[in-house]
Amino acid sequence: MRCVGFPPFIDDDSEILILGSFPSVKSRETSFYYGNDRNRFWTVLSRVFSADRPNTNDDKKLLLKRLRIALWDMVVACDIEGSMDASIKNAVAADIKGLIETHPKIRKIITNGKTAHKFLTDNFPEYLNMTVCLPSTSPANPRFSFDAWEEALK
């Protein structure tokens, strides 16, 4: 099924860009990034920055703005079945270059998982020097590491 992702969540003060692969079914249902309650993303941000875990999209956006974190996905449109990255086909890559050129305060890119990192590597290798590839926060990832996320975000 052909699906379209979300626009970037970013503002002029954003310094860190976190890139996922493509929104999950749950995220598409909630109309914002990391909408699956079992995904560790919001818990990680809350723990690293000693903040309350946001529950609403508005609370999530406020937290991201406060932390100067931008979100986007490497794939802006694709054919996908369910939420599994392995089923992504006919992917259209996000315009990372355009985003960074219009938001010069971005100093670090974090890829949330290997699929996002591969899309970045294949399409925008010029940004690898400012990129950290972290284990996916997906509940399907048994190799998740809180410590790696904490180190990259601090």
C-alpha positions in Angstrom: 0.0 0.0 0.0 1.3 3.5 -0.9 1.8 5.6 2.2 3.1 9.1 2.8 5.0 10.1 5.9 5.0 13.2 8.0 6.6 16.6 7.3 9.7 17.4 9.3 9.1 18.6 12.8 11.7 21.4 13.1 12.1 25.0 14.1 14.8 27.6 13.8 16.4 26.7 17.1 16.7 22.9 16.4 20.3 21.6 16.8 19.8 17.8 16.7 18.0 16.1 13.8 16.7 12.6 14.6 15.9 10.6 11.5 13.7 7.5 11.6 13.0 5.3 8.6 9.2 5.6 8.1 6.2 6.1 10.4 4.7 2.9 11.9 1.0 2.1 11.5 0.4 3.3 15.0 2.3 6.6 14.3 0.2 7.1 11.2 -2.9 6.6 13.2 -1.8 9.1 15.8 -0.5 11.6 13.2 2.8 12.1 14.8 6.2 10.5 15.2 6.7 7.5 17.5 3.0 7.0 18.2 3.3 3.4 19.4 3.3 3.5 23.2 5.7 0.5 23.2 8.3 2.4 21.2 11.0 3.5 23.6 11.6 6.9 21.9 9.7 9.2 24.3 10.8 7.2 27.3 14.4 7.7 26.3 14.1 11.5 25.8 12.3 11.7 29.2 14.9 9.7 31.0 17.9 11.4 29.4 16.6 14.9 30.1 14.8 14.2 33.3 11.4 15.3 31.9 7.9 13.9 32.2 7.1 11.5 29.5 4.8 13.3 27.0 1.5 11.6 26.2 -0.2 14.0 23.7 1.2 15.2 20.4 1.2 18.7 21.8 3.2 17.6 24.8 5.6 15.8 22.5 6.1 18.9 20.3 6.7 21.1 23.4 9.4 18.7 24.7 11.1 18.6 21.3 11.1 22.4 21.0 12.5 22.7 24.5 15.3 20.2 23.8 16.0 21.7 20.3 15.4 18.4 18.6 13.9 18.0 15.1 12.3 14.8 13.8 11.9 13.5 10.3 12.0 10.2 8.5 14.4 9.2 5.7 11.5 7.9 3.7 8.8 10.4 2.8 6.7 8.0 0.7 6.8 4.3 0.0 4.9 1.1 -0.6 4.8 -0.7 2.8 2.9 -3.5 4.4 2.4 -2.9 8.2 5.3 -1.3 10.0 8.3 -3.4 9.1 11.2 -1.6 7.5 12.0 -4.7 5.5 8.7 -4.3 3.6 9.5 -0.7 2.4 9.5 -0.6 -1.5 9.6 2.2 -4.0 10.9 4.6 -1.4 11.3 8.3 -1.9 14.0 9.8 0.2 13.6 12.9 2.3 15.4 16.1 1.2 17.9 16.1 4.1 20.2 18.5 2.2 17.5 21.1 1.8 16.4 20.8 5.4 19.9 21.3 6.8 20.6 24.2 4.4 17.5 26.0 5.6 18.2 25.2 9.3 21.9 25.9 9.8 21.9 25.3 13.6 21.6 21.6 13.0 24.9 20.3 14.3 24.2 16.6 14.8 22.1 13.9 13.0 21.0 10.8 14.8 19.7 7.9 12.8 17.2 5.8 14.8 18.1 2.4 13.5 20.1 0.8 10.7 17.4 1.3 8.0 17.4 5.1 8.5 21.2 5.1 8.5 21.4 3.1 5.3 19.0 5.5 3.5 21.1 8.5 4.7 24.3 6.8 3.6 22.9 6.0 0.2 21.4 9.4 -0.4 23.4 12.0 1.6 26.9 10.6 2.4 28.1 14.1 2.8 26.4 14.3 6.3 27.9 11.1 7.7 30.7 13.1 9.5 28.0 14.7 11.7 25.9 11.5 12.1 25.6 8.9 14.9 23.8 5.6 14.1 21.9 4.4 17.2 19.9 1.2 17.8 16.3 1.5 16.9 13.9 2.4 19.7 11.3 0.1 18.1 9.8 -2.5 20.4 10.8 -5.0 17.8 14.5 -4.3 18.4 16.0 -6.7 21.0 19.4 -4.9 20.7 18.2 -1.5 21.9 20.7 0.4 24.1 19.6 3.2 26.4 23.3 4.0 27.2 24.1 4.6 23.5 21.2 7.0 23.2 22.1 8.8 26.4 25.7 9.3 25.3 24.6 10.6 21.9 22.0 13.1 23.3 24.1 14.5 26.1 
